[in-house]
Structures are given as structure tokens and as C-alpha cells.
Amino acid sequence: MLSVIGIIVVFLVSVVLMMRKKMPAIIAMPLMAILFALIAGVPVMSSDPETVTIFGNVLKGGSTKMAEAMAGVMFGAWFSKIVTRLGISKAIVQKAAELGGDNTLVSAIVFYIAASIIFIPNMSLGSVMLVGNIIIPIMITMGISTVNAGIITILACVSGASLNVSGWPQIVQTLGVTEAQIREYLWIGIVPLYIVCLAAIVFFIKRDNGKRRAAWAMPSEETSSRTQKVPALAYLAPVIPLIMVFALKIDIIPAIMISAVITLLLARPKNPIHILSSAMVEGIQEVAGALGLFIGIGMLLVAVQTPQVSSVLTPLIEAIIPSTVVGYILFFTISVPFVLYRGPMNIAGLGLGVFALLVASGMNPLGAFLGYRVLNFVQIMCDPTNSFTVWIADFTKNDTIVYLKKILPWAIAVVVISLTIGMPIVL
């Protein structure tokens, strides 16, 4: 009983510290792993190689537990940097501006689609800044309010991220589903997400007053003239990994590597080797924080799977795991508030560890997968602590809370619709 209380206290204190930004998840994860193991009675070390220990299993084994997921993130960031360095992202945005014309609603949807495509390989602060610096001023000068221009950009972020394949290895390793199952059921969350995002854009644009706001710093002609010329076929680069994974059934990392080569062949740059090498370095730098987080997650996963910790936590978690379709729908819908402000269900923080605990304690892996997906959508759409949301709010001179209030009802709609459609199918 004391062990249960001790682990719960450690968990709650860690959640509070992360939500108050007193302790980052990259530190909280390995610390929880060590404390969970100590409280449950896992020995620190042992001369017997067969004995499960903190040093040998939790720290050493846990640090490499998520190696496949870490590789997927690294290669995904590498491919994203290749696309950016070749000028493909900017070219897509400029083409979208041409296609949008003078119709505000059409332009908003075109920019949403174009930005979503750009965010497929890697939706990061850098890529959001690159795209946002171009499309947000254009949308504002067309008569779209600053708030709605930011909303469209955020919706593009989640739409693009929903198709990113580099995160699949972490889902496989954490939830125990296969890549084949991900391919089969991925549509369940994506279709409602896209429909709701498009409905939201139509709703917000129709409510705009249509006044033109020309007093905005637009990209200079000098800057635009230096834009790289991109062959038309190279515009397909962001979706090439999807074709490799879905149509050709190629594994994630080989698919990304082949996609990088094809992209270079389509774009025909003068210095392809330099682009490949520099993009790898820049990509790793961009996801260094995520890689550190995966090390901590791996340690926590190993810790909760040790016999000692598992025997303490399993009875407790089993009591809250739903057993019916309605139960699963209610469980994940009620979890929505706990995604915000780096809460315990936030996938970018402690959430991945919580899902690992749920699956290890008996939750249906496919049910957990669908819940993971929809709560991840909520996190990207609504969490005011997202770095890209903070940047968009600052760039448009709005408060992050404004975006939370306007987008949250639509995010909840995605959750409810996806779970209602999906849970009877996957369970």
C-alpha cells in the first residue's frame, strides 16, 4: 500500500512541476523511472546478471529502448530539412498564393492545404515560422483577421502532422501495435480531422468582416526574387514518404531515405551531397530535445515493466481501464483537459509514459492507439504552451488563450467523432 501511495505522489508531483514549468519532461521522465523503481523495491545493482536492476535495466536498457523511434524522428527531421533547403516549401506556398486569387475563402483553404502538405515531413517551430512568415501576412492583407490567419496556420499544423510517418516507430514501441495496423486504421482519425478543420475554416472566414488590412510587413520583392527555382515534379516531395509507406509498404526509415534520394533527383540541385550532409546535421539539432525525451520515456517504460513496479501499478490502473466501447469513448473524451498545459495526457510530455502504463496494465492496444491519436490532435491544436502556437500568437499580436478558446470546441468535435466512429471498429 505504501508503495502505491509513494508512486502516486511522485507521479502527481512530477505532473504539477511540469505543468508549472518548474521541471521539463526531459528531466522528469528518467527521474520518475528511478523513483518508481526505488519505491517498488527494484535493486540498484546486482552481481547476478539475471536480476532486474535500476542500473542495468532501467537506466542502461531504458536509454536504448526507444532507439527505433529516435531513428525515425531523426530521419524525418533530415528529410524535412532537405525539402526546406531545396526551396520546395517556399515554392509550394507561392504557388498557393497564385492559385488562391482574390476569393478570401478559396485562398484560406488553398493556404491551409498547401501548409498542411509542407508540414507532413516535419511539423516543427522552424517550419511553422518559415511558412507562417509568408502566408499569414498574405492572408491578413486579403481581409482575413489576424486571429483567423493564425487559426488556419494551426489547423494546417495538425493536418500535416497527422500524416507524418516518422512518428510511427514510437507508437509501435510504446503501444504494441504493428505498422500494418497503423496503416489500416489511420483514416479513422484523419478523415474527421480534415472535415472538421475545413468546416472550422469556412465558419471563421464567413464570420470575418472582410475589411482589408494592408498595413502589414510583406516579404520584399528582393527576397522573393532570390527564391530558388523548383521543378514542378519536386512539389511532390512532401508526399513521397506517404506513397512509399502506404502504397509500396516500405518500412519507415528506408522509405524516408529513398524519398530523400528521389527528391534530390526531382529537384536537381547543384550540390546534392552538401545538402544531404548539412540537412542531417540541422535535422538532428532541431530534434535533439525530442531525442532526449525518448531516452527518458524508454527508462520509464522499462521501469513500469519491471516485475516489482508492475505488481504495484497493475491493480490500480486496471481499475480505471474501460471495458466497453462507450467506456473507451468517455475515457478519452474526459481526458481532453488533461492534455492542455503539459498535463498528464499530453503526448509531448508525460502522456506517452501514461499510455505505456495503460497498455502494460491491460488496455486494448488499438483502443489506446486511437485515443493516442485524437489526444495528440488536441495537443497540437490547442495547447497554449506549444512553441509554434506561442510564435503564431506573437506574430499575429494575439494571446495564446484566444486560440485555445476558439479552437478547443472544434478539437473536441474531432475527438468525439473519431472515437464514436473508430472504437466500435478497433475493439
N, C-alpha and C positions, 0 to 999 in steps of 0.2 A: 504493500500500500504506500509506504514512504517513497519507494522508487517511482511509482506513478505520479505522486504529488510533485516530486523533485523534477521529473521530466516535464510535466505540465508547466511548472513555474519557470523553468529555463526557456521553454518554448514561448510562453506569454511575454516574458521579459525581453526576449530577442525580437519578438514582433513589435513591441512598443518602441524599443530602441531604433529599429529600422524605420518605423513609421514617423518617428520624431527626428529622423536623420542624424541620430547620435552614433549609430553603428551601421556601416554599409554591409550589404548582404555578403560581399566577398570575404568579410571577416566573420560575420555571424554564422555562416554555414559550417565552416570547419570547427568553430568554437562549440556550436551545438552538437556536432558529431562527437567531439571529445567528451563533453559533459554528459551527453546521453549515455555514452559507453561507460564512463566512470560511475554514474549513478546506478546503472543496471548491473554493475559488477564485472565488467569486462576487464581482464588483467591488462596492465600497461605493456608488459612484455613477458616472454616466457622462453625457457631453454628448449621447450618442446615445440618443434616446427608445426605440429598438428593443432596446437592450441590457438584459438582465435584471440588476437591481442589488439590493443589500440595502435601500437607502433607498426606491427607487421601487416595488419589487415585494414584497419580504419584509415590510417594515415598513408602508409605506403601503397596498399592496394587501392584505396579510395582515390588517390591522386591520379591514377590512370584509368579509373572505372569508366569515365566518360570520354575516353580517347577518341572513339569514333565520332561522337558528337562534336568534339573540339575540332577534329579534322574537317568535318562538314562545314562548320562555321568559318574556318579559315579559308577553305577553298571557295565558299560562297562570297566572302568579302573580296577575295582575289579576283574573281570573275566580275564582281561589281565595279572594282577599280579599273579593270580592263575596259569595260563598257564606257566608263566615265572618261578615261584618258583618251579614248579614241574619238571623243566628241559625240558619241551616239545619243547620250541622254539629252544634251542641248539641242541636237538636231531634231529629235522627236518633239520636244517642246515647241520649237519654232515651227515645225510642220503643223502642230496642233493649232497654233495661233493663226496660221494661214487658213486652216480648214474651218475654224470657228466662225469667221465672218463677223457681222455686226449683231447677230442674234445673241442676246445675253444668255438665254437658257442653253442654246446649242453650244455656245462657247464654253459654258461651265461644264457641260457633260463631256465635251471633247477634251478639255484640260484634265478633267477627272480621269478619263480613260487613259490619256497619254501619260499622266503622272503615275497612275497605277501600274502601267507597263514598265516604266522606269524603275519603280520600287520593287518589282518582282525579284531581281537578283539579290538585292540587299537594301532593306529599308533602314537607314541609319541617319544620324543627325547631319552628317556631311552631305548625303544625297538629298535630304529634305531641304537643306539650305541651298544647294545647287539649283534644284527645281523651283523652290519657293521664291528665290530671288528673281526669277524670271516670270513665273505665271501669276503670282499674287499681284504685282503692280499692274500687269496687263488686265487682269480681271477687275481690279478696282477702277481703272480708267474707263472700263466698259460700262460702269454703273453698278457693279456688284459691290455690296458693302464690305468693309474690311473684315467684319466678323464672318460673313458668308464665304469670302475668299479663303479665310483660314479654315473654315469647316470643310470646304471642298478639298483642300490640301490634306487635312487629317483623314478624311474618308478615303482619299487615294492611298494614303499610307497603309491603312488596314487592308484595303483591297489588294494592293500589291503584295504585302507581307503574307496574305492568306495563300498565295501560290508559290511562296518561296520553298524550295525543296531542300535547301541546305540544313534546315532545322529538323528534318525527318529523323536523322540518327539519334538525336536526343529523345525523341518521342519513342522510338523503338527501344532504346536502352532503359528509359525510365518507366514506361507504361507496359512494356512487354508485348506490344502489338507488332505485326510484321509490316514491311513496306507494301506488300500486296494488299493488306487490309487497309492501309492508309489510302492507296490508290482507289480502292473500291468505295470507300465511304467519305472521301474528301469533299465530294459535292454537297453533302448534307449541310455543312455549314456555309459553304461558299455561295450557293445559289440564293439562300435567304439574305446573306450579307450584301450581295450585289443589288438585289431587288430593293432592299431597304435603303441602301446608300443612294441609289438613283431616285427613289421616292423622296428621300430627305432633300436632295439637291433641288428637285422640282419644287418641293414645298417652300424651301428657303428662298429660292430665286423668285418665285411668284410673289413672295411677301416683301421683296426688296422694293424700294420706292423708285428705282430706275434712274435716280439722279446721277449724272456723270461726275466722277471725282478725278479730275485730271491733274490735280496738284500732288503728284507722286513721282518719286525718282525712278525714272525708267532706265533700262540698260542703254548705255550710249551707243551711237552708231559705230563709233570707233571700236568699241568692244565687240559689237555684233559682226563687224567686218572681219575680225580675226577668228571668227568661228571656223572650225575645221570643216572641210567639205567631206560629207559622208555618203558613200554609195548607197543607193536605195535599198539594196538587199541587206545592208548592215543594220537597218532599222529592225530587223527580225531578231537581233541578238538577245534581247532580254527574255524572249520566249523559247529560245533554242534548248535550254536545260529542261523545260517542261516537255518538249517534244521527245527528248532523249529518255526521260523518266517514264512518261505516260504511254507514248506510242511505241517506243523501242524497248521498254522495260529494262533499261540500263541502270545499274546501281548509282547512287548519288554522286560519289566522288569521281568515278570515271566519266559520268555524264557531264559534270562541270568541266573537267579537263578537256574533253572532246569539244564541248561548247566553246571553250576559250580558243581552241585552235580554229574552229570553223569561223568564229567571229573575226579573228585576225585575217583569215582568207577572204572574208567578205569585205572587210574594211580596207585591206591592203595598205597598212601603214609603212612608212619608210624604215622604221627601226623596231620591228616586232619583238626582238629578243629583249631590248631595253624595256619595252612596255610590259612584257611578261614579268621580268625580274622586279622592276620598280613597283608594279601593281601588287605583287606578292608581299613586298615589304610594307607598303602603305596599308594593304588589307589587314595584315597581322596587327599592325599598330592600332588600327581602328577597332578591332575586336579583342584587344588584349584584356580589357576588363571582363568581357564575356568568358574568355578562356579561364581567367582566374576564378570566376564564379562557378564554372563547370567543375573545377578541381574541388571546390568546397562542396558542391552538390554530390559529387562522387563519394566524398568522405561521408557525408550524411546518409547517402544510400546504403553504403556498406555498414555503417553504424546501426541503422534501424533493421538491417537484415541479419545482424548477429543474433545468435540464439537468446542471449540474455536480454537485449533490448526488445527483440520481437516478442518474447514471452510477456514482457511488461505492457507493451503498447497494443498488441493484437486484441485482447479482450475489450479494451477501451474503444478502439477505433471500430471494431466490429459492431458495437452498439449504435454507431451513428451512420453506418453504411446502409443506404437504401436497398430494398429488396424487390421493389416493383418499378414499373415504368413511370408511374405517377411520382413515386418517391424520388427517382433519379431527376425528373424534371424539376420538382420542388427543391431538391437539394442544391442543384447548381444555380437555379434562379435566385434562391435565397443567398447564395454565395457571392452574388454580384457586388454588393457593397464592400465585401472583404478583399476585392481586387484593387480598389482605389487607395491612393496614398501609400503604396508599397505594402498593402495589407497581406495577411497570411495566404490569400489565394492568388496573389499577384505572380504571374509566371516569370516576370523579370526579377523576382526576388525569392521569397520563401516558397512560393506556390509550387514550383517543380518538386521540392522536397516533400510538400504536403501530399501531392498527387502520388509520389512514390510510396509514401506511407499508406495511403488509401488502397493502392493496388496490392502492396505487400500484405495488407490485412484482409484481402478478400474481395475488393471491389472489382466488378467486371472490367477487364482492360479496355474493351471497346466503348463501354459506357463512360469510363474515365477519359478515354481519348476524345470523345465528343464534348464532354464537359471541359476538358483542357482547351479544346479549340475555341469554343464560344467564349470562355472566360479570357482567353488570350485576345480575342477580338475586342472585348470590353476594355482590357488594359490599354491596348493601342489607341482605341477611340477616345477614351475618357480620362485616363489617369493624369491629373494635373502635374504630376512630378516627372512625366516623360520629358526628356531633354528636347525633343523636337517640338512638343507642344509648347514648352516654355519659349523656345525660339520663335515659333509662329505667333504666339501671343505678343511677344515683344516687338516683332517685326510689324505686326498689324496694329500695335498700340491698343491691345485689349488685355483683359485679365484671363488667366487660365480657367478661372471659375466660370466665366461666361461660356467658354467652350464646353465645360463639363455639364452645365445646366441644359444647354441646347442639344448636345449630342446624346446624353445619357438615355433619354426615353427611346431613341432610335436603337441604341445598343441593346437595351432590354428587349426590344421587339425582336432583334436578331437572335438573342438567347432563347426566348420563349418559342419562336417559330422553329428554330433549328432543333431544339430539344424535343418539341412536340412531333416533328416530322421524323427525327432521327432515332430517338430512343426505342420506339417500337420495332425499328429495323435492326438495330445493332444488338439489342438484348435478347 
